[in-house]
């Protein structure tokens, strides 16, 4: 029986949740699904340029797990480009470190931590906000995860300082 996957850390939700070739209706295309953790592996290795070891540390996973994940992500992105498939980004066992909101009134996008409560756009003051982490079914769980992590790390630091 396979072990359950641990939640991986993803810096922030993707700005877009799908891509497709232009000029073709999406419902006519076969779909490839890129998980949120595969998206993060692709972002860290191929967009930012981190080594597998650095990226694995960033996501709090082992280097071999990261290497398998980036391989899968690259194959899926290649299918999108070479075979003309539609790519959807969703799923995966993740916690976001930060969130992004998009104002539905003015289009302004801004980053926040999960400790911040956001109710209005800092640019225009409108209350019509799109929560990108919430669009992936995240938000409350990520905030809880980070509060628990800080509490656990502060206990560990205090224990180590008394030794």
Secondary structure in CASP SS format (residue, H / E / C, confidence):
PFRMAT SS
TARGET T0000
AUTHOR 0000-0000-0000
METHOD secondary structure of the structure
MODEL  1
X C 1.00
X C 1.00
X C 1.00
X C 1.00
X C 1.00
X C 1.00
X C 1.00
X E 1.00
X E 1.00
X E 1.00
X C 1.00
X C 1.00
X C 1.00
X C 1.00
X C 1.00
X C 1.00
X C 1.00
X E 1.00
X E 1.00
X C 1.00
X C 1.00
X C 1.00
X C 1.00
X C 1.00
X C 1.00
X H 1.00
X H 1.00
X H 1.00
X C 1.00
X C 1.00
X E 1.00
X E 1.00
X E 1.00
X E 1.00
X C 1.00
X H 1.00
X H 1.00
X H 1.00
X H 1.00
X H 1.00
X H 1.00
X H 1.00
X H 1.00
X H 1.00
X H 1.00
X H 1.00
X H 1.00
X H 1.00
X C 1.00
X C 1.00
X C 1.00
X H 1.00
X H 1.00
X H 1.00
X H 1.00
X H 1.00
X H 1.00
X H 1.00
X H 1.00
X C 1.00
X C 1.00
X C 1.00
X H 1.00
X H 1.00
X H 1.00
X H 1.00
X H 1.00
X H 1.00
X H 1.00
X H 1.00
X H 1.00
X H 1.00
X H 1.00
X H 1.00
X H 1.00
X H 1.00
X H 1.00
X H 1.00
X H 1.00
X H 1.00
X H 1.00
X H 1.00
X H 1.00
X C 1.00
X C 1.00
X E 1.00
X E 1.00
X E 1.00
X E 1.00
X C 1.00
X C 1.00
X C 1.00
X C 1.00
X E 1.00
X E 1.00
X E 1.00
X C 1.00
X E 1.00
X E 1.00
X E 1.00
X E 1.00
X E 1.00
X E 1.00
X C 1.00
X C 1.00
X C 1.00
X C 1.00
X C 1.00
X E 1.00
X E 1.00
X E 1.00
X E 1.00
X E 1.00
X C 1.00
X C 1.00
X C 1.00
X C 1.00
X C 1.00
X C 1.00
X C 1.00
X C 1.00
X C 1.00
X C 1.00
X C 1.00
X C 1.00
X C 1.00
X C 1.00
X C 1.00
X E 1.00
X E 1.00
X E 1.00
X H 1.00
X H 1.00
X H 1.00
X H 1.00
X C 1.00
X C 1.00
X C 1.00
X C 1.00
X H 1.00
X H 1.00
X H 1.00
X H 1.00
X H 1.00
X H 1.00
X H 1.00
X H 1.00
X H 1.00
X H 1.00
X H 1.00
X H 1.00
X H 1.00
X H 1.00
X H 1.00
X H 1.00
X H 1.00
X H 1.00
X H 1.00
X H 1.00
X H 1.00
X H 1.00
X C 1.00
X C 1.00
END
